[in-house]
């Protein structure tokens, strides 16, 4: 029922109560927000609000700058590492000035020692490269390959006799290793990449004067080669035998061969000789080590004034050729 009306002469007061704010998540009912600097919470536990997680929906940019500085780990200064060794002095730093050499006559002995040291460094570098190359490639042994070339002639038979009526000859090319202690015998064809027999072009014409054999992946090895042709006169022939070098060898351009003193060698040996020539003649740029300053011989061979070390294999490829074959002249 409605409340009774107030008595006459009394004053009424109306209280307006605002609703309580919603309870903060994670706080017990009836508790208040802690004041700054006060420890609130159970004994031994971190205070409320300290290192608390981010408020849901609060952007990162609204974090307290002071709290952000506390959360960010400070970079530790790097520890100084002790030097393991002093850098070796360059040869240019060891050379005495001309004025000192004039004042001290005994300094010539020091300059002679520097020249000997430079020569010794080149020898050590060359030997080191030779040892590294010897470790990489398989062990090889030198043996003599004896080649036997023989021919037989079959005369023409008279009518009524058995046999061929046309005279013919047969050429045989065979070979074997001398002083081979191993029991495993290699086929004769395994030593070659190709074999070409060139006959007299006037006797057998331009289409039938060449007999060629080239190694293929499916080639069956054989102990020898034989060629049979009709004829009853002497025939001059030329045998061209191309050895199968392992690893492959190449013949250098005559100009570069005279410069390096290398005629036919593997690619690694040619690169080694080229590097020793560059080092001996001081063609490497003193400031930009990856460049080579070409002298007058290199400018004629490589057609450039300056080139990078990385360009040497590409430029060298145009100066390499197949090695010369073994040439044998024979008369049948």
Secondary structure as a PSIPRED ss2 file (coil, helix, strand):
# PSIPRED VFORMAT (PSIPRED V4.0)

   1 X C   1.000  0.000  0.000
   2 X C   1.000  0.000  0.000
   3 X C   1.000  0.000  0.000
   4 X C   1.000  0.000  0.000
   5 X C   1.000  0.000  0.000
   6 X C   1.000  0.000  0.000
   7 X C   1.000  0.000  0.000
   8 X C   1.000  0.000  0.000
   9 X C   1.000  0.000  0.000
  10 X C   1.000  0.000  0.000
  11 X C   1.000  0.000  0.000
  12 X C   1.000  0.000  0.000
  13 X C   1.000  0.000  0.000
  14 X C   1.000  0.000  0.000
  15 X C   1.000  0.000  0.000
  16 X C   1.000  0.000  0.000
  17 X C   1.000  0.000  0.000
  18 X C   1.000  0.000  0.000
  19 X C   1.000  0.000  0.000
  20 X C   1.000  0.000  0.000
  21 X C   1.000  0.000  0.000
  22 X C   1.000  0.000  0.000
  23 X C   1.000  0.000  0.000
  24 X C   1.000  0.000  0.000
  25 X C   1.000  0.000  0.000
  26 X C   1.000  0.000  0.000
  27 X C   1.000  0.000  0.000
  28 X C   1.000  0.000  0.000
  29 X C   1.000  0.000  0.000
  30 X C   1.000  0.000  0.000
  31 X C   1.000  0.000  0.000
  32 X C   1.000  0.000  0.000
  33 X C   1.000  0.000  0.000
  34 X C   1.000  0.000  0.000
  35 X C   1.000  0.000  0.000
  36 X C   1.000  0.000  0.000
  37 X C   1.000  0.000  0.000
  38 X C   1.000  0.000  0.000
  39 X C   1.000  0.000  0.000
  40 X C   1.000  0.000  0.000
  41 X C   1.000  0.000  0.000
  42 X C   1.000  0.000  0.000
  43 X C   1.000  0.000  0.000
  44 X C   1.000  0.000  0.000
  45 X C   1.000  0.000  0.000
  46 X C   1.000  0.000  0.000
  47 X C   1.000  0.000  0.000
  48 X C   1.000  0.000  0.000
  49 X C   1.000  0.000  0.000
  50 X C   1.000  0.000  0.000
  51 X C   1.000  0.000  0.000
  52 X C   1.000  0.000  0.000
  53 X C   1.000  0.000  0.000
  54 X C   1.000  0.000  0.000
  55 X C   1.000  0.000  0.000
  56 X C   1.000  0.000  0.000
  57 X C   1.000  0.000  0.000
  58 X C   1.000  0.000  0.000
  59 X C   1.000  0.000  0.000
  60 X H   0.000  1.000  0.000
  61 X H   0.000  1.000  0.000
  62 X H   0.000  1.000  0.000
  63 X C   1.000  0.000  0.000
  64 X C   1.000  0.000  0.000
  65 X H   0.000  1.000  0.000
  66 X H   0.000  1.000  0.000
  67 X H   0.000  1.000  0.000
  68 X H   0.000  1.000  0.000
  69 X H   0.000  1.000  0.000
  70 X H   0.000  1.000  0.000
  71 X H   0.000  1.000  0.000
  72 X C   1.000  0.000  0.000
  73 X C   1.000  0.000  0.000
  74 X C   1.000  0.000  0.000
  75 X C   1.000  0.000  0.000
  76 X C   1.000  0.000  0.000
  77 X C   1.000  0.000  0.000
  78 X C   1.000  0.000  0.000
  79 X C   1.000  0.000  0.000
  80 X C   1.000  0.000  0.000
  81 X C   1.000  0.000  0.000
  82 X C   1.000  0.000  0.000
  83 X C   1.000  0.000  0.000
  84 X C   1.000  0.000  0.000
  85 X C   1.000  0.000  0.000
  86 X C   1.000  0.000  0.000
  87 X C   1.000  0.000  0.000
  88 X C   1.000  0.000  0.000
  89 X C   1.000  0.000  0.000
  90 X C   1.000  0.000  0.000
  91 X H   0.000  1.000  0.000
  92 X H   0.000  1.000  0.000
  93 X H   0.000  1.000  0.000
  94 X H   0.000  1.000  0.000
  95 X C   1.000  0.000  0.000
  96 X C   1.000  0.000  0.000
  97 X C   1.000  0.000  0.000
  98 X H   0.000  1.000  0.000
  99 X H   0.000  1.000  0.000
 100 X H   0.000  1.000  0.000
 101 X H   0.000  1.000  0.000
 102 X H   0.000  1.000  0.000
 103 X H   0.000  1.000  0.000
 104 X C   1.000  0.000  0.000
 105 X C   1.000  0.000  0.000
 106 X C   1.000  0.000  0.000
 107 X H   0.000  1.000  0.000
 108 X H   0.000  1.000  0.000
 109 X H   0.000  1.000  0.000
 110 X H   0.000  1.000  0.000
 111 X H   0.000  1.000  0.000
 112 X H   0.000  1.000  0.000
 113 X H   0.000  1.000  0.000
 114 X H   0.000  1.000  0.000
 115 X H   0.000  1.000  0.000
 116 X H   0.000  1.000  0.000
 117 X H   0.000  1.000  0.000
 118 X H   0.000  1.000  0.000
 119 X H   0.000  1.000  0.000
 120 X H   0.000  1.000  0.000
 121 X H   0.000  1.000  0.000
 122 X H   0.000  1.000  0.000
 123 X H   0.000  1.000  0.000
 124 X H   0.000  1.000  0.000
 125 X H   0.000  1.000  0.000
 126 X H   0.000  1.000  0.000
 127 X H   0.000  1.000  0.000
 128 X H   0.000  1.000  0.000
 129 X H   0.000  1.000  0.000
 130 X H   0.000  1.000  0.000
 131 X H   0.000  1.000  0.000
 132 X H   0.000  1.000  0.000
 133 X H   0.000  1.000  0.000
 134 X H   0.000  1.000  0.000
 135 X H   0.000  1.000  0.000
 136 X H   0.000  1.000  0.000
 137 X C   1.000  0.000  0.000
 138 X C   1.000  0.000  0.000
 139 X C   1.000  0.000  0.000
 140 X C   1.000  0.000  0.000
 141 X C   1.000  0.000  0.000
 142 X C   1.000  0.000  0.000
 143 X C   1.000  0.000  0.000
 144 X E   0.000  0.000  1.000
 145 X E   0.000  0.000  1.000
 146 X E   0.000  0.000  1.000
 147 X E   0.000  0.000  1.000
 148 X E   0.000  0.000  1.000
 149 X E   0.000  0.000  1.000
 150 X E   0.000  0.000  1.000
 151 X E   0.000  0.000  1.000
 152 X E   0.000  0.000  1.000
 153 X E   0.000  0.000  1.000
 154 X E   0.000  0.000  1.000
 155 X C   1.000  0.000  0.000
 156 X C   1.000  0.000  0.000
 157 X C   1.000  0.000  0.000
 158 X C   1.000  0.000  0.000
 159 X C   1.000  0.000  0.000
 160 X C   1.000  0.000  0.000
 161 X C   1.000  0.000  0.000
 162 X C   1.000  0.000  0.000
 163 X C   1.000  0.000  0.000
 164 X C   1.000  0.000  0.000
 165 X C   1.000  0.000  0.000
 166 X C   1.000  0.000  0.000
 167 X C   1.000  0.000  0.000
 168 X E   0.000  0.000  1.000
 169 X E   0.000  0.000  1.000
 170 X E   0.000  0.000  1.000
 171 X E   0.000  0.000  1.000
 172 X E   0.000  0.000  1.000
 173 X E   0.000  0.000  1.000
 174 X E   0.000  0.000  1.000
 175 X E   0.000  0.000  1.000
 176 X E   0.000  0.000  1.000
 177 X E   0.000  0.000  1.000
 178 X E   0.000  0.000  1.000
 179 X C   1.000  0.000  0.000
 180 X C   1.000  0.000  0.000
 181 X C   1.000  0.000  0.000
 182 X C   1.000  0.000  0.000
 183 X C   1.000  0.000  0.000
 184 X C   1.000  0.000  0.000
 185 X C   1.000  0.000  0.000
 186 X C   1.000  0.000  0.000
 187 X C   1.000  0.000  0.000
 188 X H   0.000  1.000  0.000
 189 X H   0.000  1.000  0.000
 190 X H   0.000  1.000  0.000
 191 X H   0.000  1.000  0.000
 192 X E   0.000  0.000  1.000
 193 X E   0.000  0.000  1.000
 194 X E   0.000  0.000  1.000
 195 X E   0.000  0.000  1.000
 196 X E   0.000  0.000  1.000
 197 X E   0.000  0.000  1.000
 198 X E   0.000  0.000  1.000
 199 X C   1.000  0.000  0.000
 200 X C   1.000  0.000  0.000
 201 X H   0.000  1.000  0.000
 202 X H   0.000  1.000  0.000
 203 X H   0.000  1.000  0.000
 204 X H   0.000  1.000  0.000
 205 X C   1.000  0.000  0.000
 206 X C   1.000  0.000  0.000
 207 X C   1.000  0.000  0.000
 208 X C   1.000  0.000  0.000
 209 X C   1.000  0.000  0.000
 210 X E   0.000  0.000  1.000
 211 X E   0.000  0.000  1.000
 212 X E   0.000  0.000  1.000
 213 X E   0.000  0.000  1.000
 214 X E   0.000  0.000  1.000
 215 X C   1.000  0.000  0.000
 216 X C   1.000  0.000  0.000
 217 X C   1.000  0.000  0.000
 218 X C   1.000  0.000  0.000
 219 X C   1.000  0.000  0.000
 220 X C   1.000  0.000  0.000
 221 X C   1.000  0.000  0.000
 222 X C   1.000  0.000  0.000
 223 X C   1.000  0.000  0.000
 224 X E   0.000  0.000  1.000
 225 X E   0.000  0.000  1.000
 226 X E   0.000  0.000  1.000
 227 X E   0.000  0.000  1.000
 228 X E   0.000  0.000  1.000
 229 X E   0.000  0.000  1.000
 230 X E   0.000  0.000  1.000
 231 X C   1.000  0.000  0.000
 232 X C   1.000  0.000  0.000
 233 X C   1.000  0.000  0.000
 234 X C   1.000  0.000  0.000
 235 X C   1.000  0.000  0.000
 236 X E   0.000  0.000  1.000
 237 X E   0.000  0.000  1.000
 238 X E   0.000  0.000  1.000
 239 X E   0.000  0.000  1.000
 240 X E   0.000  0.000  1.000
 241 X E   0.000  0.000  1.000
 242 X E   0.000  0.000  1.000
 243 X E   0.000  0.000  1.000
 244 X C   1.000  0.000  0.000
 245 X C   1.000  0.000  0.000
 246 X C   1.000  0.000  0.000
 247 X C   1.000  0.000  0.000
 248 X C   1.000  0.000  0.000
 249 X E   0.000  0.000  1.000
 250 X E   0.000  0.000  1.000
 251 X E   0.000  0.000  1.000
 252 X E   0.000  0.000  1.000
 253 X C   1.000  0.000  0.000
 254 X H   0.000  1.000  0.000
 255 X H   0.000  1.000  0.000
 256 X H   0.000  1.000  0.000
 257 X H   0.000  1.000  0.000
 258 X H   0.000  1.000  0.000
 259 X H   0.000  1.000  0.000
 260 X H   0.000  1.000  0.000
 261 X C   1.000  0.000  0.000
 262 X C   1.000  0.000  0.000
 263 X C   1.000  0.000  0.000
 264 X E   0.000  0.000  1.000
 265 X E   0.000  0.000  1.000
 266 X E   0.000  0.000  1.000
 267 X H   0.000  1.000  0.000
 268 X H   0.000  1.000  0.000
 269 X H   0.000  1.000  0.000
 270 X H   0.000  1.000  0.000
 271 X H   0.000  1.000  0.000
 272 X H   0.000  1.000  0.000
 273 X H   0.000  1.000  0.000
 274 X H   0.000  1.000  0.000
 275 X H   0.000  1.000  0.000
 276 X H   0.000  1.000  0.000
 277 X H   0.000  1.000  0.000
 278 X H   0.000  1.000  0.000
 279 X H   0.000  1.000  0.000
 280 X H   0.000  1.000  0.000
 281 X C   1.000  0.000  0.000
 282 X C   1.000  0.000  0.000
 283 X C   1.000  0.000  0.000
 284 X E   0.000  0.000  1.000
 285 X C   1.000  0.000  0.000
 286 X C   1.000  0.000  0.000
 287 X C   1.000  0.000  0.000
 288 X C   1.000  0.000  0.000
 289 X C   1.000  0.000  0.000
 290 X C   1.000  0.000  0.000
 291 X E   0.000  0.000  1.000
 292 X E   0.000  0.000  1.000
 293 X E   0.000  0.000  1.000
 294 X C   1.000  0.000  0.000
 295 X C   1.000  0.000  0.000
 296 X H   0.000  1.000  0.000
 297 X H   0.000  1.000  0.000
 298 X H   0.000  1.000  0.000
 299 X H   0.000  1.000  0.000
 300 X H   0.000  1.000  0.000
 301 X H   0.000  1.000  0.000
 302 X H   0.000  1.000  0.000
 303 X C   1.000  0.000  0.000
 304 X C   1.000  0.000  0.000
 305 X C   1.000  0.000  0.000
 306 X E   0.000  0.000  1.000
 307 X E   0.000  0.000  1.000
 308 X E   0.000  0.000  1.000
 309 X H   0.000  1.000  0.000
 310 X H   0.000  1.000  0.000
 311 X H   0.000  1.000  0.000
 312 X H   0.000  1.000  0.000
 313 X H   0.000  1.000  0.000
 314 X H   0.000  1.000  0.000
 315 X H   0.000  1.000  0.000
 316 X H   0.000  1.000  0.000
 317 X H   0.000  1.000  0.000
 318 X C   1.000  0.000  0.000
 319 X C   1.000  0.000  0.000
 320 X E   0.000  0.000  1.000
 321 X E   0.000  0.000  1.000
 322 X E   0.000  0.000  1.000
 323 X C   1.000  0.000  0.000
 324 X C   1.000  0.000  0.000
 325 X C   1.000  0.000  0.000
 326 X E   0.000  0.000  1.000
 327 X E   0.000  0.000  1.000
 328 X E   0.000  0.000  1.000
 329 X E   0.000  0.000  1.000
 330 X E   0.000  0.000  1.000
 331 X E   0.000  0.000  1.000
 332 X C   1.000  0.000  0.000
